[in-house]
Amino acid sequence: MLQNIDRLLSYYAHDKSEVTCNAFGAGVTYRDFNSKRLRESAVIAAKRHTFDLQSADVQLQRTIQRKALQNIVSLAAKHNIKVVFVLLPAMDTYRELIPFEQKQEMLQVVQQLQKINTELQFLDFTADPRFVPHDFYDADHLNAAGAQKMSSILAAWLAN
């Protein structure tokens, strides 16, 4: 929440935008490859994305987020809209540091949502072998070349 407040303040008070994509949605900041950053960023990102699932705060957030997802998926089903959840590629060094319980929880949520909307599809590219270290900006973000590759893969999937 504090990070979002800082972003709003930065935007409205200092006219500084954090929009980092072009008009087509392509990222414009993650361009280069740095193998040292890949290794170091895995630990930092994994810490940022790891939660104590037993914490009261985390449990409350999980409940709120699940309900919001259920509402979205239900509304989509009601209007015959297909929903696709996509997990983007991540470096193995990052994936290995995310607790197994967290991964399992996410898969359980998707399975529950698929009961609400049987058309819901789940595409998991996290360990897709088509992505190599040179496709990453850091351990959990694709660089421009990797994003282009991902866009092409998704475009081909959508075309089928």
N, C-alpha and C positions, 0 to 999 in steps of 0.2 A: 504494500500500500504506500509506504514512504517513497519507494522508487517511482511510483506513478504520480505522486504529488510533486516530486522533483521534476519529472518530465513535464507536467502541466505548467509548473512555475517557469521552467526554462522556456517553454513554448510561448506562453502568454506574456511573461515579463521581459524575456530577453530575445524574443523572436527567433528562437533556435529550435529547429525541428529535428526530430529523431527519425524522420522518414528516410529510409535507406534503400528505397527501390525506385525504379523508373516508372513511367506511366503504364508499362506492361506488367508490373509487379516483380520484375527481376531485380535481385539485390545488386547494389552498386558499391558496397563497401568491402565485401569479402572476396578479394581478388587474388591475393598471393598465396603461396604454399610455403610453410615453414615447419620442418619436421620437429624442431625443438618445441614450438608452440603446440603441436599436436600432443606431445607427451605431457607437457606441463598443464595444458588446458583440460586434459581428461580428469585429473584430480580435482581441479577447481570446479569444473562443471558438475561432476558427480556429487561433490559436497553440496552444491547449490540445489541439486535436484533430488537429494536424499532427505526423506522425512521420517520422523518418528511416528509410525502408524498408530501407536497407542496413545499419543498425545491428544488431550481433549481438543486443543485448537485444530489439529490436523483432522481429527475425526469430524469436527463440525464443518470444516471446509470440504471434506470429502462428501459429506451428506448434502451440502448445498450444491456442490458441483455435479453430483450424481443426479439430483433432482432437476437441475437445469438441463443436463444432457437428456434425461428422460422426457422432459417437456419438448425439447427440440426434435427428438426422434419420433415422439408421438405425433407432433404437429406435421412432420414430414410424411409419416405414414398416412395420416388423415387426408393429405392432399396428393397422395401417390408420388411423392418426391423420394428419389433414392438418396440415401446417405452413405457416404464413403468416409471411413476414418483411415488416415494415412500416417504411418510412422515413417519418418524420413531416416536416411542412413546416418549411422554414427560409427565412429572408430571403435574397434574392438577394445582398446584401452579404456574407453569411456563405458562401454556396455558392461564390461566385466566388473566395474566398480559400483554399478547400480544394484541395490539389494534385490535378491530373487523375489522376496515377498512383495516388493513394489511392482515388479514386472507381473507377477501372478495376479495382483489386485487389479491392474489395468486390464488384463485379459478377462478376468471375471466380470468387470464392468461392461466390456464390449459384449460378452456372451449374454448378459442380462438385457442389454439394449437390443440385441438381435432377437430376443423374445418379444419385444415390443414392436419392432419393425423388422420383419423377416427379410426385407430387401436390403437391410444394412449390410454393407461389405466392409471388410477390414483388410487393408493392404499393409503388410509389414516389410519395409525395406531396410530395417535397422542393420541387418547383417548381409545385405545384398552383395554378392561377390563382384558385381559389375563396378562397384565403387572402390577405388584404391586410394591410398593416402594423398595422392596429388589432387584428388577431388575435394579435399577438405581444407577449410580455412583454419578451423580448430577442431577439437575432438567431437564436438556435437553440432557443427555448422558446416554446410557445404560451401565451397568457394564458388566463384562465378561459373567456372567450368563444370563443377559438380552440379550446380543448380540447373545449368543448361541440360546436362545429362538427365537429371531427375525429371525435368520438364518434358523432355522427349519421351521418356519412359511412360510418364503419366498420360501424355497425349496419345501415345500408341495404345495404352490400356483403354482410354476413353473412346477411341475410334472403334474398338472391337465390341 
